[in-house]
Amino acid sequence: MELSRQDTKMTKGLAILFMVLLHLFCRKADLPYEVFLRVGSVPLVYYIGLFGDCCVAIYCFCSGYAHYLLKEKEGRGYFLKSMQRLLLLLVNYWIVILIFWPASLLTEHAGTTVYSSAWLFQKGAELIKLLAVYKIFNGAHWFMMTYILLVLLSAPVFRLVRKVHPAVLLAAAAGIYVVSYLLRFEKITVDMHGHPFAGWAFRQAYLLGTALLPYTAGMLFYRLKVFTRINGLYARLPRFAGPALLLAFFLGMFAAHAVFQSLIVAPLTGIGTVICFNLWKKPKPVLAVFDFFGTHSTNIWLTHMFFFDTMFVNLVFLARYPLPILLFTLALSLAASYLVMLFHKPLAGFIGKRLFRRAAAG
């Protein structure tokens, strides 16, 4: 049985929790919180945050999986509906910018009353760059342009997935991934002769390159009905052997990543986690929790770093200990999410019922 829409939504709920854990706790020194459990000299919560580095790979995998399904289902209407979904995401992003950007100006200029015309012009240009996704507002926003490019490339990638042998396609995607990873993290510089747009485009190219492998894998999983096959094998296991095997596999990934701490393994740990998570027979309360966070995952992604890094620096660390810090961050992010939804829902209704209905009719 393949993944349902609710399954991918819950998987994104897991991914956003991983993202928050990564950004809060993947640090070994100069900790802004107190810890009691350590592995040697390293806080245990560091390893939990470290494993969360598969969050983007999970998002990309789920996106590839969903885009393949939608392309098959929607056929010729896929492009227009993809543009509608993309516009809705951009509207979501613009609302976040317009809510938080004025507050960022106040925090930036706390204690001063000097607002010159040159400063206002500079900030106006900055806002335009933010709305155009040319500049990021906080560290988590880098993925916005990458996702836009994935959506725009989804149709040609779909055709490749249908026509090219899976092994060849995965090998090519893996090669692109390794090169892109080295460009991103090994600080390999390429002279752009002082052209800012060229530098921006180059950065977007290697960020896209690191996303293509899990994205393509997601498409291949749907095309080859991998989850149906895995579910068939899993159902044949003795009653208690299946859950024990899942737990052992997940803990093995966790331990292996604790030893080999490079982000380069994120597609492997991400896809492995997606498999474990969707084979796990979750109780109803657990289903409800992950479904809830899946509903708010986009807004939590776009807002959570404001509360400890970009704007309200170290605010959530006032909670002092990891679990209260996590809960405080989620509470603030969810409050922001409900505020964003308050504006987003009527705009989404207009876009869906009027703007794109007219475009489809035309």
N, C-alpha and C positions, 0 to 999 in steps of 0.2 A: 504493500500500500504506500502510495506516494504522500509527500507532505501536503497538508491542507493549508489554506490561507491562515487559519488560526495557528497551525504549527509554526509557520515562518514568523508570524507575529510574536509568538511566545519566545521563539529563538532570538529575535531582535531584543526582546525584553531581557533575556540572559546577557546578550552582547552589551547592552547599555550598562548593566550592573558591572560587568567586567571593565568597561571603559572608566567608570567612576572609580572603581578600586585601583585601576592602573594609575590614574592621574593623582589620586590621593596618597597612595601608599607605596608606590614603586620607588623608594628612596632608602638609602642606607645610612646617610650621615646628615647632620644638621636637622634632625627630625623636629617638626613643629608640634609634636604630640609625644605622649609617654607610652612606652610599651613594656610589657613584662615578659612575654614569651619570645625567646630568641633561639635560633639555631646557631650555636657557636656565638659569634659576635653580631650576627645579622638578625634583625627583627623578623619573626615568622610572617608578619603581615606584609613584609616586603615581597616574599615569594608568592603570596596570594595576589598582590598587585601585579607582580611580574607576569604571572600566568594570564592576567587580563589583557596582555598585549596582543592576544588573538582577536580582540573585539572587532577591529576593522575587517579582518579576514572573514569573520562570521557574517558581517553586514554584506560584504561583497559576494560571498557565496550565496546568501539568501536572495540577494538582488539578481544574480545570474540565474538562479533557479526559478524565481518568479517571472523574470523577463522572458525566459524560454517558454514557460507555460502560457503567458499572456500573448506572446507572438503567435503561438499555435492557435490559441482561442480566438483572438481578435483579427487575425489575418491582415487584410489591407487597412483596416481601421486602427492597427496598432500604432502607427506613427502619430496620428492625431491624438489618440488617447494617451500616449506617452508624453506628448507635449503638454497635455492638460495636467497630468500627474506631476510633471516637472514644474509647471507654473505654480501649482498648489504648494509644492515644496519651497519654491522661491518666495512666494507670498509669506509662508511661514517664517522663512529666514529674514525677510524684510521687516516683518513685524517685530522680531527679536531685536534687530538692529535699531529700529525706531523707538523701541522701549528702553533699551539699555544705553544707546549712544549718548543721549543728553545727560544721563547719570554719570557716564564716564568723563564728560567734560567737567562736571562739578567736582568729581573726585580728583581729576587731574589738576584743577586750579583751585583746590581748597586753600583758603587763606589769602587769595589774591582777588582783586576787583578789576584787574586790567584786562579788558577785552578789546584789543585794537581791531581796526578794520582788516589789517593784514592777517591777524590771527583768525578772525572769523572767515575770511576767504580761504585760508589754508584748511580750516576744519570743514568748510563746505566741500572742498575738493576731496578731502579724506572721506566724507560721507558718501560721495558719488562713487568712489573706488570701492567702498564697503558694499554698497548696494549692487554694484556691478560684479561682485565677487572677484575683483581684481586684487583686493587686499583683505586679509583676514582680521577679524575683530578679536578673537581669542584663539588660543592654540588648537582647539578642537575643530575650528572652522575650515581648516585646510582641506578636509574631505569633501566639502561642498562642491568645489569645482571638479574634483575627481569623479564624484557621482554624476554630475552633469555630463561629463565626457563619456562615462559608461553608458548612460541612457542614450546619448547621441550615437554611440557606436554599437548599441545593442543589436540592431538589425544586421549589420555586416558580420558581427561576431556570431550571431545566430546562424547565418548562412555557412560560416566556416565550421561551426560545430556540427551542422548537418552533413557537410560534404567531406571534411577532412578526417582521416583516421584519428581516433581519440588519443592514441599514444603519440602520434606526431604532433598533434595540437597541444597536448600537455607538455611535451618536451620543448616546443617553441615558446609556450607561455612561461615555462620554468626558466628558460634561458633569458627571456626578457626580464623576468622577475629578478634574477641574480644580478644582471647588469644594472637594473634600476636601483636595486638595494645598495649596491656598491656606490653608485652616484649619490644616493641620498645620505647614506650613513658613514661612508668612508671618506667623505669630504674631498672627493675628486673634483677638481675645479676645471671649468671650461671657460676660456676667455670669450666674453660676449662684447668686447670692445666698448664697454660702458653703455650698452643699450638696455635700459630697464625692462622693456617689453620682451626682448629676447631672453633675458635672464628669467623672467616670470614664465614664459612659455617653456623654457627648458626644464624648470622646476615642475611644471604641470605634467610634462612628458614623463619624467621619471616617477612622479607620484602615481600617475596612471599605470605605468609599467609594473609597479608593486601591487596594484589592485587587480590586474588582469588575470593573474593565475587563479586566485580563489573565485573570481567572477566566472571565468571559463569553466572551472571545475563544477560550479553550481549548475551551469547550463548542461554540462555533460551528465551530471547526476540525474537531471530530469530526462534528458534524451534517452539514456541507457536504463532508466528505471532502477537505479542503484538501490534506492531505499526499499523498493518492493522486494528485491533480491535479498537484501540484508535482513528485512523483516521476516522473510521466509526461513532463512537460516536460524535467526534468533528464536522463532516460534518452535523450532524443533529441539531446542535445548531443554534439559530438565528444569523443573519449576524454579528452583533456587539457583541453578547454575548461571542462568542468563544475567540476573541482577549482580551476582558476584563477579562475573566476567566483566560487565560494564564498569563496576566500581574499580576493579583491578586495573583495567585498561586506562581509566581516567587518572587514577593515582599514579600509574606508571608514566603517563604523559607529564603529570605535574612534577614528579620527581626528576624526570629526564630534563625538563626545562629548568628546574632549579639548579641542575648541574651545568647544562649548556644554556647560558642565559641570553643568547643572541636572539634578536627579533626575527632573524631570517627564517626561523622555524614556525613563525606565526600561521602560515597557511596550513601546515600539517596539524598543529595543535587546534587551530580553528575548525578545520573539517572534522577532525577526530571528536572534538567537543560537540559539534552539531549532530554527529551520528549517535554519540552516547546520550545526549539530551533527548533526542527524538525516539530512541528505543526505550527510554525510561518511562515506565508506566506511572504517571504522576497522579497523586491524589487530587481531588477536586480543589481543595484550598490552595495547593501548589499551582495548579492550572490557573486559578484566578489571579494569583500574585504575578505570574509571568505574563499573563494576558494583559493585566493592568499596566505593567511596566512596558510592554510592547506598544500599547496605545500611546504612551507618553514618551517613547524612546527618542523620537526626533527632537522634541523640545528639551528633553534632558541633555541630549548631545549638544544642542546649541547653547544651553544656558549654564550648565553646571560649573564650568571653569570661571565664570564671573565671580563666584562666591568664595574663591580662595586664591586666584592667581591674577586675573586680568584687571579686575575692578575693585571688588571688596576684598583686598588682599588679606589672606589668612583668617578671614571671618569665621569659617567653619571650624578652624583649629582651636577656637575658643572652647569647643566642647572637650578638648584635652586628650581624650582616649579614642582609639580607632573606631569602635562600634558606634559611640555617640556621634563622632565626626561623620561617619558614613550616613547615619540616619538624619543628621542635621543637613547634610548636603542634599540628600534625596528630598527632604521636606521642602527646602528652599527651591530646588529645581522643579518640584511638582507644583508648588505655588506659582512659580513663573510660567509653567506649562498651562495651567488653568487660565492664567491671564492672557497668554498668547491665543489660546483656543477661543476666548471670548471675542477676539477680533477676527480670528481666522474663519470661524464657522460661517458668518454671513458672507464673507468674501468668497469662500469656497462654494457656497450656494450660487452666488452670482456667476462665478466662472463656469461651474458645471452646468447650470440650467440655462444660462443665457449666452455667454460668450462662445463656448465651444459647441453648444447646440446649433447656434447660427452658422458657425464655421462648418459643421458637419452637414447641415442642410444646404449650404452654399456649394 
